[in-house]
Amino acid sequence: MQKSRELKPEKPVVSVIFAAYRSAGYIEDNYLRLKRSRVKCEFIVAADEPDPALEFLLRKYSFRVSLSYRRRGKWKALNDAASIAEGRYLLFIDSDTKLLSKIEDIVEALESYDAVEIRKEINGKNVLEKLVNIDYLNMFAVAKLSEKLKSCLGINGAAFAIRKDVFFSLNGFRNVVNEDTDLGLRLGLSGFSFGTAGRAETKSPGTFREWVIQRERWATGGAQALLSCLPELIKKPVLWIPALYLIFPAIVAFTLNDLMSGSILTKIIYFILPLILALPPKILFFVLFILFQERMLKNAIVGIVTFIIWVAVEVFTARKLKWKINYALLPVFYFFYSPAWLIISFVALIRVSILKIAKKSVKVSNWNP
């Protein structure tokens, strides 16, 4: 009599990794949605300092868990979770992000690309959240541009997918401020393919103070990632020049105003103040923002012409990508939001450059390495 062979359990196609710090967020919603798909998935939660509600959720469902009762830092928590993943693909989703599309769409894209950026929108109610949604439109437009140019300028880590073998060939996330931007840049410069697929909703800061704190962190981490691969990146102007304009549309008015301004003192202030590391970033931001607005008023024609051109580009982009934005907020975005974001990034780039030259470590408040 022939003995029957014992069948090994089928390995998952996708390892879904939920990143959580303290609270559970949308983990349960995402899990219940994804477990109904035809794609075989395993679910891993990378949790630091879980609160009672998150601990209850971990017991309630059959998640695999990478758990720490001390803050490891997101980069390490995700690397630890990826190290126990068995799927061919890794799908990373932050706890404050809700996946709206089918996982089948993402898996299909991963059959053609090494990594996939998932479209993320802000379903906000207040003015700031609606402005951030316009910002996210521009970020996704950069991702679409990168896809066409077969490169990558960064990944938004709130929701993205990557082939597991590619992730480990890049040695996973690194101990830097923006681990997702850094991974995306290394992905593109290493010649791996990058695409877009799927759709998600994520949260944004609800107050201006929270937004400034977040953007200071993003700007510092972005500068750190940028400087780490600057020589290679400079060789791709067809990629970074339009990306710079899409993310920071005020840069055109900023540059033209600087060229047209007769005030040598103002120009010196713009470049000297960021060098004073002892000066609090928020005070520095406020001074430079006021200077920018004063010069914008003096060169009103430049501001109006560049605004009209940008509006045409923005409306075309929103319609092309079928992205719902509040068109009435475009003047606020261009004349206030974009300059604020540009100045924060400019200050961060100068300061991180100084620290890099001095061989000192980059430190950011409200961020744990």
Buried (B, 14 or more C-beta within 10 A) or exposed (E): EEEEEEEEEEEBBBBBBBBBBBBBBBBBEBBEBBEEBEBEBBBBBBBBBBEEEBBEBBEEEEBBBBBBEEBBBBBBBBBBBBEBBEBBBBBBBBBBBBBBBBBEBBBBBBEEBBBBBBBBBBEBEEEBBBBBBBBBBBBBBBBBBBBEBBBBBBBBBBBBBBBBEBBBEBEBBBEBBBBBBBBBBBBBBEEBBBBBBBBBBBBBBBEEEEBBBBBBBBBBBBBBBBBBBEEEBEEBEEBBEBBBBBBBBBBBBBEBBBEEBEEEEBEEBBEEBBEEEEBEBEEBBEBBBEBBBEBBEBBEEBBEBBBEEBBEBBEEBBEEBEBEBBEEBBEBBBBBBBBBBBBBBBBBBBBBBEBBEEEEEBEBEEBEB
